[in-house]
Amino acid sequence: MTPKQSPGSGKEPPVARSRGVILCALMLAACSRNEDRLPSQKTDSQAANQPTPLRTFVAFSQKNSEQLKRYQVVLKTSLGNITIKFFPEVAPEHVRNFLRLCQMGFYDHTAWHRVVRNFVIQGGDMGSRNPPLQMAESSGIRRLQPEFTKLKHVEGIVSMARGEALDSAETSFFICLAPQPVLDNKYTIFGRVASGMDVVARISNVPLEGTKPRERVEVTGTEIIEDAN
């Protein structure tokens, strides 16, 4: 069911579309996928000062909030890269879930399926994935309990979309294009854009049919990077 429009906003809140038979990725596939992501060779001084891509599988469920702060995700899109920094101190389960989905390749080849100018860009819907995930990979998607905080939905904030039920968030997320106080304490904020707001702006300005980009804008892949400091 689609939630009612926010009072006075004129904009429909970010909604996680019903997954129906939405499919998910295997942990084994994640391991082999990350083994392919070897960082380029660097000097010792460069390696000490720069985050490096993950080389092996990480059990994010076993990481505490302080450890989770070391990770960022690069969303590689068809219009450029967007790097996301996380807030595990306020939304640890959402951060763990997002990192896990990225590690397992769930977001690869999904689309930015909804754009509302001066409001949000929304992605992560498994229904937009091409090719779709396989039936055998169905155990990876789970519903999340809300982790509402006092943080505000301002420009660059990354938050989880959901349906009317508070615990209906699964994979779909959005990035705010401007302050959106009507969303505060209703959607779980779990990160912000650390770099790539120019790419976010580029996505927000593509030609639209309603709220759907006329030409597909894709997340071609994701990369998890870890700050060694």
N, C-alpha and C positions, 0 to 999 in steps of 0.2 A: 504494500500500500504506500502511496506517495504521501508524505507529510504535507500539511497545509503550509501556505506561504507564511514567512515570518511577518509579523505585524509591522506595517509601515515600510518594509524593505523593498517590496515589489520584486523580490528575487526569491526563487525557490531554494530552500536549504540544500546543501550537498546530500545526496541520497546514495546509499549503496544499493545498486540494483539487485533484485532477487537472483540468486545464482542458479536456481533450477538444478541442472545437472552440472554445476561448475566443477571443474576438475583441478587437481593439484599435483605437486611434484614430489618425486621420491628422494629420500635422503641420500641414497646411493648415487643418484644422478647429480646431486649437489656436490658430492665429494669430487667426482671426476671433473665437474664443471669448473670448480675452483682450482684444480690442479693445472688447468689450462691457462690460468691467469697469473703467470709468473711476472714479477716486476722486472723492469729493465735494470741492467747492471748500473750501480752507482758507486761512487767513492765512499769510504767509511764515513767521512764528514757529512756527505749528502744524505746517506742512509740514516745518520743519527738525527738529522734535523727535519726530515720529510716523512710524512705518513707513507706507508707501503701497502700495496694490495695484499689481501689475504692469500696465502699459499696453500693452506690446508683447511679442512672442515673445522668449524668452531661450534661448540655446544653453547649457544647464547643463553639457553635456559639456566645454565649453571653460573652465569656471570652476574655479579652484583652491580648495583647502580654505578658505583665508582669505576668499575671495569668497563661498563658499557659506554661510559663517556669517551673512551678512547677511540670509538668507531664512528666513521662517517660513511655515507653512501653516495656514490656518484651515479646519478641517473643519466645514462647516455641516450639522448633523444635525437631524432632526425633533424632537429634545429639547433643542437648544441648540448653541452653538459650542464647539469644542475647538481651541485653538491649540497647534501643535507646533513646538518648537525643535529644531534638528538638531545632530549631532555629526560634521561632515565631517572633523574631524581624525583620527577613528578608523575611520569607515565612509564614505569619500567616494563610492564607487560606489553604495551603497545610498541615500545622500542624493540624488545626481544622479538615480537612477532614480525615487525617490519624487516629486521635484519635476517631473520630466519627465512622469510619469503624471498628476499633478495638472494640469499645464499643458495636457495633451492631453484632459482631461475624462474620463479613464478611471474615476475614483472617483465621478463624479456618478451618483446614483441606484443606488448599491450599498447593501447592507444590512449592519448589524451582525448577522452570521449565527450567531454562537456566543458565548454568555455562560456563564462558569463563576464563580459567586460566590466572592469572596475569592481568585480566581486571575487571570483575564484576561477582557477583551472582545475579540473578534476581528472584523475587517472586511476589506474590500478584495478579496473573492472575486469575480472577474468573472462567475462563474456566478450571482451574486445580482443582477446588474445588470438593471434594468428601465426602458427597453427594453434588450435585448442590443446589444452592439456589432455592427458590420457586417463581413461577410467581407473587404471591401476594406481593413479597418483592422487586419489580422492581424499586421503586422510590428512593432508597438510593444511587445509583451510579450517579455521576454527573461529567461533564467535568470541568477541572480547567484551569483558565487563568494562563499563565506563571508568575513566580515571580523570574526572573533571578537576580542574585546578583554578587558581586565581589568575593564571596567565591569560593574556588578551589576544584575540584574533586580530593581529596587525599585519601589515604588509610583510610577506615572506614567511609567515607562519605555516607550518605543515600540520594538518589535522586530519582525523579519521572521519570519513563519511559513514553514515548509517541510515537505516530506515526509521520508522516510528518507534520501534522498541529500543530501549537504551542499550541493550546488549546485542544489537544486530550488526555492529561493525565487524567486517571480515578482512577485506583486501583493499577496497577503494579508499582513496585519500584525496585531499585537495590542498592547494597552495593559495593563500590569500593574496589578492592583488592590491588591497587597500584595507584600512581598519574596518572590521565587521563586528561591532559590539553585539549585534543581534544573535551571533553564534556563540558568544561567551557562555561558559558553563553549560553548554548543550552538546558540544562536540569535544572530543579529547585531543588536545594539543600535545604532540609528542616530538616536535622538532621545528627547525627553521632552515631557510635557505642560507647557507654559508657563502656560496658563490654561485653565480649563474642567474641572478635576477634579470639580467638582460635577455637571457633565453626564455625565462618565464614571461617576460613582456612580449617577446616575439611570438610565443605560442598564443598569448591572449589577444593578439592582433591579427591572427589568420582569418581569412574569409570564412564565414559561418553560414550554415543553414539552420536557423533557429539557434540552438546552443551547441550544435555538432560541427566540428571543423569540416569544411567542404572537401578538403583533401586530408587524408590520414596523417596525423602527427604521432609518431611512434616512440615508445621507449625501446630502443634497439638492444639495450643491455644494461646491466647494473654492475657496479664494482664496489666492494666493501674495502675501505682502507682503514688502517690502524695507525694511530699515533704512538710511536714507540716511547715517547717521553712520559 
